[in-house]
Every structure is written in structure tokens, then in C-alpha cells.
Amino acid sequence: MYSKCLIIVLSSNNIPTHLQKLKSDDWGRWNWHMQATFGFQEVLEVIQNGVPTIGGEATNAQRTTYRENKKIGWSHISFIRALMSHEVNFDKNLSCTSSKDAWNTL
């Protein structure tokens, strides 16, 4: 099953070829492109809201969904960092442990 996979053309260093890096003077445009990309991939909600925690009595389906959403979060934190220039909160972003945290530090 292939759900919520990255559907992006990548260069040899795994940076998407059609998106520009975030710089200090183009947040609005970059944010719009990222929201469109993440929306298309159906992962924007996970990135903006984070992955909700599950309790100890979660069903197998809930655990599976939780694991899938955690994978989405971790893969997209790398994606966000790959598209940041060093002048835009890059060092602060390195301490983030979720895509939501990474998104919010921008």
C-alpha cells in the first residue's frame, strides 16, 4: 500500500527541483508553495497540527495510523530543512523533533 508518499522530482542530492529554498525575504511565497505541495500530498494537516497521541488502549488501526503519521512527520521535517537557507532559523530548526515544530519555527 502506497499512501501519502512524497511525489516530487528530486535532484541528485534529494532536494526537490521545482521549489526554491526559503530565504528571509520570500516567506509568503515559499509558505504558499509548501502548503500547496503538502496539501497535494495530503500531509498538510499532520505538519501543521502534529501527530495526536494515542492511549494505551488504542486499536490496531489507530496504532497503524499513528505510526504512518509519525513517518510522515519525520520525512517531512527533513524536507522542510532541505528547503531552508542557512539565514532563516536553520540552527533553531535543527533542535525540532517534529515537522510541526519545524514548521512553527519558521
C-alpha positions in Angstrom: 0.0 0.0 0.0 1.4 3.4 -1.0 -0.3 6.1 1.0 0.9 9.7 1.5 4.2 9.2 -0.3 6.3 12.1 -1.5 5.5 12.7 -5.1 8.3 15.1 -6.0 11.0 15.2 -8.6 14.3 15.1 -6.7 17.7 16.2 -7.7 20.7 14.0 -7.1 21.0 15.5 -3.5 17.3 14.8 -2.7 16.2 18.4 -2.9 13.0 19.0 -4.9 13.9 20.6 -8.2 10.8 22.7 -8.6 10.8 24.5 -5.2 13.0 27.4 -4.1 14.8 27.5 -0.8 13.3 29.7 1.9 15.2 33.0 2.2 14.5 35.8 4.6 12.7 37.9 2.1 10.3 35.4 0.5 8.4 33.8 3.3 4.9 34.4 1.9 5.6 32.9 -1.5 7.6 29.9 0.0 4.8 29.3 2.5 2.2 29.2 -0.2 4.3 26.7 -2.3 4.9 24.5 0.7 1.2 24.5 1.7 0.2 23.6 -1.8 2.8 20.8 -2.0 1.9 19.4 1.4 -1.8 19.7 0.6 -1.4 17.8 -2.6 0.5 15.1 -0.7 -2.3 15.1 1.9 0.1 15.7 4.7 -0.5 19.4 5.5 -2.7 18.6 8.5 -0.1 16.4 10.1 2.6 19.1 9.5 0.5 22.0 10.8 -1.2 20.2 13.7 1.3 17.5 14.6 0.5 13.9 15.3 -2.1 13.3 18.0 -1.0 11.0 20.8 -2.8 7.7 21.3 -3.6 5.9 24.6 -2.6 2.5 25.7 -6.0 1.1 24.7 -5.7 2.1 21.1 -6.9 -0.2 18.4 -4.5 -1.8 15.9 -5.9 0.6 13.2 -5.2 3.6 15.5 -1.7 2.4 16.1 -1.1 1.9 12.4 -2.4 5.3 11.6 -0.2 6.8 14.4 2.9 5.1 13.0 2.1 6.2 9.5 1.6 9.8 10.6 4.9 9.7 12.6 6.7 8.6 9.5 5.1 11.4 7.5 6.3 13.9 10.2 9.9 12.6 10.2 10.2 12.5 6.4 8.8 16.0 6.1 11.0 17.5 8.8 13.9 16.6 6.5 12.1 18.0 3.5 11.5 21.3 5.3 15.1 21.6 6.4 16.3 20.8 2.9 14.5 23.8 1.6 15.8 26.3 4.1 18.7 28.6 3.5 21.1 29.0 6.5 19.9 32.6 7.0 16.4 31.6 8.1 16.2 30.0 11.6 18.2 26.9 10.3 20.1 26.4 13.6 17.0 26.8 15.7 15.2 24.4 13.4 17.8 21.7 14.0 16.6 21.1 17.5 13.0 20.4 16.4 11.7 16.9 16.9 8.6 17.0 14.7 7.5 18.5 11.4 5.0 20.7 13.3 7.9 22.2 15.5 10.0 22.7 12.4 7.1 24.4 10.6 6.3 26.6 13.6 9.9 27.9 14.0 9.8 29.4 10.5 
